[in-house]
Structure formats: C-alpha cells, structure tokens
C-alpha cells in the first residue's frame, strides 16, 4: 500500500510539473490568496469544460512556537504517583510540519470532484484521507438542458465531507491549509466535522439557503444500528457586493443531532490544535493530546447548535463576527446544559494588492461542564501577515488565553497561556 501511494504521488507530481498552468475549475474556491473572503464556492452557469481534467494541489505549514503556561490546581495523583495536574515544560521550538494533498477533478460540464488527504498532521503523523465530495452545478449528464432553469440557482454536494455549519469553518486552518486564516489558531470551541451526507444550496440575487443531512457519524460503520440518528443542517443568509468598496454578508446556521454514540461537531478536527502542549500535563503526547487550548462542551449524545455570522468588508477593512449557542447532554445526563461562544475579528489589509495585514481577534466561551463547573475561557489574538506571493504567507501572532471557573482539582484552575507563534504557509 505504501508503494502504491508513493507511486501515485510521483505520477501526480509529474503531471503537475508538466502542466504549463494550473487548471482552474468552474465553481471552485481557489487555494491561494484569491480564495480569501470566499465562503461557499461561487455559483456560475458559465462553463470552461471540454474534457476531464485533473488539478493537483497542496499545502504546507510550519510554526515556530514560543508559549508559556501556568495554573494553580491542587495535586491529583494517578496510580503511578504522578501529579496529573502538573503542567508540562514548554520550550521555544518548531512544531511538526503539516502537509495536505488535494485532487480536484472536472468530471463533466457542471460536475466537480474534490478529495483532500492529510499527508502529516499533529493528530496523525501518517497520511490519511480527510474527506471528499462530488458537486453538481448542472445536470447535463442526464440529458442536455435537464432542469436547466432550476440549476441556475441550485448546487448539490454529496460525500463524506466537511459539513457546512456556520461560516467560521471557511476561515479556519484545515491542517496545512492555513492561508485563509489571518491568525495561527482556530476558535476556542472549534465547530468542524466530516460526515457522510448531502447538502442542497439555493442562491439567487444575494440570498443563500442550504438544507443538509448526514448519517451523524465521523467514523463510518454498519454495526450498532439505531444508536446514532441522522444529523440535520440548515443555513440562510444574504451575501452581496454592494459596490466596488463594500461587501456585506449575514448568515444563520443550525446543526441538530437527536441521539448519537458520540457527537463530533466540536471534536472532529483530526489535524489538531496549533498551540502544542498548552495546559497539558507531563504525560501528554502530541497525537494523544491534539486538542490543546480548545474547549469541547462534552455533549456526546444529543446536540443542537446555532451560529450567526456577520461579515463586512469595506476597502481594506474587514470584520467577521460570531455568536453561537449550543445545548445538549451526555447519555447519562437527564437535563441539558448550555454553552455560548462569541468571536469578533477586525482586519486591515493594505499594501500592493492588500498583500499585508494587521488583525485582532476576541474569543470567549462560557458554559456548564459535565462536572457542574460554570467556566469562562477568553482568548485575545493580535496578528500580522505578509503575502510574499499569492501562494506564500508569513504570519506572526500574539495569543493570550485565560481559564476561569474550573474546580481546584482541574488542571485548568486559574490557568492561562500566552506568547508568540510564527507560521509559514504555502498553498497552491
């Protein structure tokens, strides 16, 4: 299998080098700087298709981390008499370099295929498939002109794919694809999962609507039927380029799981947090403790999440906001618990073709844990970036995160981490 994968990579790499120019698919979000401030892939009935074409892409990311952390937790000893509340020592050094491998295919007029593989990640150092989907913007393969009037406004996606809940996932770092994210880290409560399902979009005159359903499973299996119910999703919003200087977007999203063996909406990132080992104990490993610095609500049985996202861009100024409320419970809980998340980003892009930017982000998560702690976690980010080319981004970030409300027996009691992280990103 390793030999087959290596051979395939060599063949695809040779194909990519042989191309005089990278093929740009219709109705597709570019992986370079031209994909900034995009959300759903654009919808256009124009076509450039003349035959099956394969586009090979990828991304690479590397961080230099200089973070410190501290807490004030009571000692908790394990069976080996090790204090599991003692924080690990942090030094200044490079993190694991991460890489993505993307295959995008124009299969037919109005039919695209996408597949992303993580070649290396914090959670899994070995290559594995993140997910993929087939996208229909036309149904000409059934018969010429089939549903032509309706498909001017409709898009259909089917696959084991990144599900479209909220707008924050369009701006997050997806393992090595960190070029869309003006900061190094993602949000504290990171809504991201990949499940088998379908999404249907309707877009017209700036309005957007989406309905979707999945089987509710990240890890696919046919045993234990009836334990996990399908998940449903919906999104409605308005996105309009009002004039050359001003763009406005506002969306509201819903995700609901009635019952599950395990919900993955806030635990589905198999790449891992960018802040390595923060607030982890001395027994921590990079792969085993991949969610450092994140907060998960712990609703592993049922979950209802609502996210509202405003986006405004005026010339070089850009604002992205988030309000999220989540309720749910575990299989042993009788009453629902609630979490809330607030986020706000302000970015100023300037220079030649806006190749430079400075940015700030506020992020807060509050809620009741399964141990009845009323927690409050706040993060501030200050960042700056330089697009050396449309495919190469250098960014520097200062992060400060504080934990309040945790019990004395928790490793997060009076916890905080802060410092600087630099990141280099290449995406094509």
C-alpha positions as CSV (number, residue, x, y, z in Angstrom):
1,X,0.0,0.0,0.0
2,X,2.8,2.4,0.8
3,X,4.5,1.6,-2.5
4,X,1.2,2.3,-4.3
5,X,0.7,5.6,-2.5
6,X,4.3,6.6,-3.3
7,X,3.9,5.7,-7.0
8,X,0.6,7.7,-7.2
9,X,2.2,10.7,-5.6
10,X,5.2,10.6,-8.0
11,X,2.8,10.3,-11.0
12,X,0.6,13.1,-9.9
13,X,3.6,15.3,-9.1
14,X,5.0,14.7,-12.6
15,X,1.6,15.6,-14.0
16,X,1.5,18.8,-12.0
17,X,5.0,19.8,-13.1
18,X,4.2,19.1,-16.7
19,X,1.2,21.5,-16.7
20,X,2.0,24.8,-18.2
21,X,-0.6,26.4,-16.0
22,X,-2.7,25.1,-13.1
23,X,-6.2,24.3,-14.3
24,X,-8.9,26.4,-12.6
25,X,-12.2,24.6,-12.1
26,X,-15.6,26.2,-12.6
27,X,-17.5,26.9,-9.3
28,X,-14.4,26.3,-7.2
29,X,-12.7,28.2,-4.4
30,X,-9.0,28.7,-5.1
31,X,-6.5,27.6,-2.5
32,X,-4.3,30.7,-2.9
33,X,-4.9,34.3,-1.9
34,X,-7.7,34.8,-4.5
35,X,-9.8,32.5,-2.3
36,X,-9.7,34.9,0.7
37,X,-13.1,36.2,1.9
38,X,-14.9,33.4,-0.1
39,X,-17.3,31.2,1.8
40,X,-19.3,28.7,-0.3
41,X,-17.7,28.0,-3.7
42,X,-19.1,30.5,-6.2
43,X,-22.1,29.7,-8.4
44,X,-21.9,30.4,-12.1
45,X,-23.7,28.8,-15.1
46,X,-20.8,29.6,-17.4
47,X,-18.5,26.7,-18.3
48,X,-15.0,26.1,-19.5
49,X,-15.4,22.3,-19.5
50,X,-14.2,20.5,-22.7
51,X,-12.8,17.2,-21.3
52,X,-12.0,15.5,-17.9
53,X,-9.2,17.5,-16.3
54,X,-7.3,16.8,-13.0
55,X,-5.9,19.6,-10.9
56,X,-3.2,18.7,-8.3
57,X,-2.8,21.0,-5.3
58,X,-1.4,21.0,-1.9
59,X,-0.5,23.0,1.2
60,X,2.3,23.1,3.7
61,X,2.5,24.8,7.1
62,X,5.2,25.2,9.8
63,X,5.1,27.1,13.1
64,X,7.7,28.3,15.5
65,X,6.1,28.4,19.0
66,X,7.2,30.4,22.0
67,X,4.4,30.0,24.5
68,X,4.3,29.8,28.3
69,X,1.5,28.4,30.6
70,X,0.7,28.3,34.3
71,X,-2.1,27.1,36.6
72,X,-3.0,26.8,40.3
73,X,-4.5,23.4,40.6
74,X,-4.4,21.0,43.6
75,X,-2.2,17.9,43.0
76,X,-4.1,14.9,41.7
77,X,-2.0,11.7,41.7
78,X,-2.5,8.7,39.4
79,X,-1.7,5.1,40.2
80,X,1.9,5.7,39.4
81,X,2.0,8.6,42.0
82,X,2.4,11.2,39.2
83,X,0.7,14.5,39.6
84,X,-1.6,14.8,36.6
85,X,-2.3,18.5,37.3
86,X,1.4,19.4,36.8
87,X,1.9,21.2,33.5
88,X,4.5,20.0,31.1
89,X,7.6,22.2,30.5
90,X,7.3,24.3,27.3
91,X,10.3,25.4,25.3
92,X,10.7,27.6,22.2
93,X,11.0,25.5,19.0
94,X,9.3,24.3,15.8
95,X,6.2,22.2,15.7
96,X,5.6,19.3,13.3
97,X,5.4,20.5,9.7
98,X,2.0,19.6,8.3
99,X,1.0,18.9,4.7
100,X,-2.2,18.5,2.6
101,X,-2.6,16.8,-0.8
102,X,-5.6,18.0,-2.9
103,X,-7.1,16.4,-6.0
104,X,-9.8,18.4,-7.8
105,X,-11.4,17.0,-11.0
106,X,-13.7,18.4,-13.6
107,X,-15.6,15.3,-14.4
108,X,-18.3,16.7,-16.7
109,X,-19.9,20.0,-17.6
110,X,-21.1,21.3,-14.1
111,X,-19.7,18.3,-12.2
112,X,-16.6,18.6,-10.0
113,X,-14.9,16.2,-7.6
114,X,-12.8,17.1,-4.6
115,X,-10.6,14.9,-2.4
116,X,-8.2,16.1,0.4
117,X,-5.6,13.9,2.1
118,X,-3.6,14.9,5.2
119,X,-0.1,13.8,4.5
120,X,1.0,14.7,8.0
121,X,-0.8,16.3,10.9
122,X,-0.4,16.6,14.7
123,X,-3.1,14.0,15.4
124,X,-2.0,11.5,12.8
125,X,1.6,11.7,11.5
126,X,0.7,9.1,8.8
127,X,-1.2,10.1,5.6
128,X,-5.0,9.6,5.7
129,X,-8.0,10.9,3.8
130,X,-9.8,13.8,5.4
131,X,-12.8,13.5,3.0
132,X,-14.2,14.5,-0.3
133,X,-17.4,15.1,-2.3
134,X,-18.9,15.4,-5.7
135,X,-20.6,18.7,-6.6
136,X,-23.3,19.2,-9.2
137,X,-24.0,22.7,-10.6
138,X,-25.6,21.3,-13.7
139,X,-27.4,18.0,-14.6
140,X,-26.4,17.9,-18.3
141,X,-25.2,14.4,-17.9
142,X,-28.8,13.2,-17.5
143,X,-29.8,14.9,-20.7
144,X,-29.0,18.3,-22.4
145,X,-30.9,21.1,-20.7
146,X,-32.2,18.9,-17.9
147,X,-33.6,21.1,-15.1
148,X,-31.6,24.0,-16.7
149,X,-33.8,26.8,-15.2
150,X,-33.6,25.3,-11.6
151,X,-29.9,24.5,-11.8
152,X,-29.1,28.2,-12.5
153,X,-29.7,28.6,-8.7
154,X,-29.1,25.1,-7.2
155,X,-25.9,23.3,-6.2
156,X,-25.9,19.8,-4.8
157,X,-23.0,18.3,-2.8
158,X,-22.7,14.6,-1.8
159,X,-19.9,12.9,0.0
160,X,-18.0,12.2,3.2
161,X,-17.2,15.8,3.6
162,X,-16.6,18.9,5.7
163,X,-20.2,19.9,6.7
164,X,-21.4,23.4,6.2
165,X,-22.4,24.5,9.7
166,X,-21.7,28.2,10.3
167,X,-19.2,30.4,8.4
168,X,-16.2,30.1,10.8
169,X,-15.1,26.9,9.2
170,X,-14.5,28.7,5.9
171,X,-11.8,30.8,7.7
172,X,-10.2,28.2,9.9
173,X,-6.9,26.4,9.4
174,X,-7.6,23.0,7.9
175,X,-4.3,21.2,8.9
176,X,-1.8,22.7,6.4
177,X,-4.4,24.8,4.5
178,X,-3.9,27.8,6.8
179,X,-3.8,30.5,4.2
180,X,-7.5,31.6,4.7
181,X,-6.9,32.1,8.4
182,X,-5.5,35.5,9.3
183,X,-4.4,34.0,12.7
184,X,-2.5,30.9,13.7
185,X,-5.1,29.3,15.9
186,X,-8.8,28.4,15.3
187,X,-11.6,29.4,17.6
188,X,-11.7,28.0,21.2
189,X,-14.8,25.9,20.5
190,X,-14.0,24.7,17.0
191,X,-17.0,23.6,15.1
192,X,-15.8,21.2,12.5
193,X,-16.7,17.7,11.5
194,X,-16.8,15.4,8.4
195,X,-19.8,13.1,8.0
196,X,-21.4,11.3,5.1
197,X,-24.3,13.3,3.8
198,X,-25.7,15.7,1.2
199,X,-26.3,19.4,1.0
200,X,-28.6,21.3,-1.4
201,X,-28.0,25.1,-1.9
202,X,-30.2,27.7,-3.5
203,X,-28.6,31.1,-4.4
204,X,-30.3,34.0,-6.1
205,X,-29.8,37.8,-6.0
206,X,-27.5,37.6,-3.0
207,X,-29.8,35.3,-0.9
208,X,-28.5,31.9,0.1
209,X,-30.3,28.9,1.6
210,X,-29.0,25.4,2.4
211,X,-30.5,22.2,3.7
212,X,-28.5,19.2,4.5
213,X,-28.5,15.9,6.3
214,X,-25.8,13.4,7.3
215,X,-25.7,10.0,8.9
216,X,-24.2,11.6,12.1
217,X,-21.0,9.6,12.0
218,X,-17.4,10.7,11.6
219,X,-16.1,7.1,11.7
220,X,-18.2,5.0,9.4
221,X,-19.5,1.6,10.5
222,X,-22.6,-0.5,9.9
223,X,-22.7,-2.2,13.3
224,X,-24.8,-0.9,16.3
225,X,-27.8,0.3,14.2
226,X,-30.2,2.7,15.8
227,X,-27.6,4.1,18.2
228,X,-26.9,7.2,16.1
229,X,-29.6,9.2,14.4
230,X,-29.1,11.4,11.3
231,X,-28.0,15.0,11.8
232,X,-29.7,17.8,10.0
233,X,-28.3,21.2,9.0
234,X,-29.7,24.4,7.6
235,X,-28.3,27.8,6.7
236,X,-29.9,31.0,5.5
237,X,-28.3,34.3,4.7
238,X,-27.6,37.2,2.4
239,X,-24.3,37.9,0.7
240,X,-23.9,40.9,-1.6
241,X,-21.1,43.0,-3.2
242,X,-23.0,46.3,-2.8
243,X,-20.4,48.3,-4.7
244,X,-16.7,48.2,-5.6
245,X,-15.7,49.1,-2.0
246,X,-18.4,47.4,0.2
247,X,-19.5,43.8,0.7
248,X,-22.0,42.6,3.3
249,X,-22.8,39.1,4.4
250,X,-25.0,37.8,7.2
251,X,-25.9,34.1,7.8
252,X,-27.6,31.9,10.4
253,X,-26.9,28.2,10.7
254,X,-28.4,25.2,12.5
255,X,-27.0,21.8,13.3
256,X,-29.0,19.2,15.2
257,X,-28.3,15.6,16.4
258,X,-31.2,13.8,18.2
259,X,-29.1,11.0,19.5
260,X,-25.6,9.7,18.9
261,X,-23.0,7.2,20.1
262,X,-20.7,10.2,20.0
263,X,-21.2,13.7,18.5
264,X,-18.2,15.1,16.7
265,X,-19.1,18.7,15.9
266,X,-16.6,20.0,18.5
267,X,-14.3,17.0,18.4
268,X,-14.0,16.2,14.7
269,X,-10.7,18.0,13.9
270,X,-8.3,15.2,13.3
271,X,-5.5,17.6,12.5
272,X,-5.1,19.1,15.9
273,X,-4.7,22.5,17.7
274,X,-2.0,24.9,16.6
275,X,-1.0,25.5,20.2
276,X,1.1,22.5,21.0
277,X,1.0,21.1,24.6
278,X,-0.5,24.2,26.2
279,X,-2.3,23.4,29.5
280,X,-1.3,19.7,29.2
281,X,0.3,17.7,31.9
282,X,3.7,16.0,31.9
283,X,2.2,12.8,30.4
284,X,0.9,14.5,27.3
285,X,1.8,13.3,23.8
286,X,1.4,15.3,20.6
287,X,-1.0,12.9,19.0
288,X,-2.9,11.9,22.1
289,X,-3.4,15.5,23.4
290,X,-4.1,17.1,20.0
291,X,-6.8,19.5,21.3
292,X,-4.6,21.6,23.5
293,X,-6.2,25.0,24.2
294,X,-9.6,24.1,22.9
295,X,-12.9,23.7,24.8
296,X,-15.4,21.0,24.0
297,X,-18.9,21.1,25.6
298,X,-19.0,17.3,26.0
299,X,-22.4,16.7,24.5
300,X,-21.7,13.2,23.3
301,X,-25.4,12.1,22.9
302,X,-27.6,14.9,21.6
303,X,-26.7,18.4,20.5
304,X,-28.4,21.5,19.0
305,X,-26.1,24.3,17.8
306,X,-27.0,27.7,16.3
307,X,-24.4,30.1,14.8
308,X,-24.9,33.6,13.5
309,X,-22.1,35.2,11.4
310,X,-21.9,38.8,10.1
311,X,-19.2,39.7,7.6
312,X,-18.4,43.2,6.4
313,X,-15.6,44.3,4.1
314,X,-15.1,48.0,3.2
315,X,-12.0,48.7,1.1
316,X,-9.1,47.2,3.3
317,X,-11.1,46.9,6.5
318,X,-12.7,43.5,7.2
319,X,-14.9,42.4,10.1
320,X,-16.0,38.9,10.9
321,X,-18.2,38.1,13.9
322,X,-19.7,35.0,15.6
323,X,-22.4,34.3,18.1
324,X,-23.0,30.7,18.9
325,X,-25.3,28.9,21.3
326,X,-25.1,25.2,21.9
327,X,-27.2,22.9,24.1
328,X,-27.1,19.1,24.7
329,X,-26.3,16.4,27.1
330,X,-24.4,13.1,27.5
331,X,-26.1,9.7,27.6
332,X,-26.2,9.7,31.5
333,X,-27.5,13.3,31.9
334,X,-31.2,14.0,32.3
335,X,-31.0,17.8,31.9
336,X,-29.5,19.7,29.0
337,X,-26.5,22.0,29.5
338,X,-25.7,25.1,27.5
339,X,-22.6,26.8,26.1
340,X,-22.2,30.1,24.4
341,X,-19.4,31.4,22.2
342,X,-18.6,35.0,21.0
343,X,-16.0,35.9,18.4
344,X,-15.0,39.1,16.7
345,X,-12.2,39.7,14.2
346,X,-11.1,43.1,12.8
347,X,-8.5,43.0,10.0
348,X,-6.9,45.8,8.0
349,X,-5.4,44.7,4.6
350,X,-3.1,47.2,2.9
351,X,-0.1,47.4,0.6
352,X,0.2,46.3,-3.0
353,X,-2.9,44.2,-3.7
354,X,-3.6,44.0,0.0
355,X,-0.6,41.8,0.5
356,X,-0.1,43.0,4.1
357,X,-2.4,42.9,7.0
358,X,-2.8,43.5,10.8
359,X,-5.5,41.8,12.8
360,X,-7.1,41.4,16.2
361,X,-9.5,38.8,17.5
362,X,-11.6,38.4,20.7
363,X,-13.0,35.0,21.5
364,X,-15.0,33.9,24.6
365,X,-16.6,30.6,25.6
366,X,-18.8,30.1,28.6
367,X,-20.9,27.3,29.8
368,X,-21.6,24.5,32.3
369,X,-19.3,21.4,32.2
370,X,-20.4,17.9,33.0
371,X,-18.9,18.3,36.4
372,X,-21.1,21.4,37.0
373,X,-18.4,24.0,36.7
374,X,-19.5,27.3,35.3
375,X,-16.5,28.1,33.2
376,X,-15.4,31.1,31.2
377,X,-12.5,31.0,28.8
378,X,-11.2,34.1,27.0
379,X,-8.7,34.5,24.3
380,X,-7.1,37.6,22.7
381,X,-5.1,37.4,19.5
382,X,-3.0,40.1,17.8
383,X,-1.6,39.2,14.4
384,X,0.1,40.4,11.3
385,X,0.8,38.8,7.9
386,X,2.6,39.2,4.6
387,X,1.6,37.5,1.4
388,X,5.0,37.2,-0.3
389,X,3.2,35.9,-3.3
390,X,-0.4,34.8,-3.7
391,X,0.7,31.3,-2.7
392,X,3.1,32.1,0.2
393,X,2.0,33.6,3.5
394,X,4.1,34.6,6.6
395,X,2.2,35.4,9.8
396,X,3.1,36.3,13.4
397,X,0.6,36.1,16.3
398,X,0.5,37.0,20.0
399,X,-2.1,34.9,21.9
400,X,-3.3,35.3,25.5
401,X,-5.9,32.8,26.8
402,X,-7.3,32.6,30.4
403,X,-9.4,30.0,32.2
404,X,-11.9,30.9,34.9
405,X,-14.5,28.9,36.9
406,X,-12.7,25.5,36.9
407,X,-12.5,23.5,40.2
408,X,-9.3,23.3,42.2
409,X,-8.9,19.7,41.1
410,X,-8.9,20.7,37.4
411,X,-5.7,21.3,35.6
412,X,-7.3,24.4,34.2
413,X,-7.8,26.1,37.6
414,X,-6.6,29.7,37.3
415,X,-4.9,28.6,34.1
416,X,-3.5,30.7,31.3
417,X,-1.1,30.6,28.4
418,X,0.4,33.3,26.3
419,X,3.2,34.1,23.9
420,X,4.1,34.3,20.2
421,X,3.6,31.9,17.3
422,X,5.0,32.4,13.8
423,X,3.7,30.4,10.9
424,X,4.8,30.0,7.3
425,X,2.1,28.7,4.8
426,X,2.4,27.6,1.2
427,X,-0.8,26.7,-0.7
428,X,-1.5,26.1,-4.3
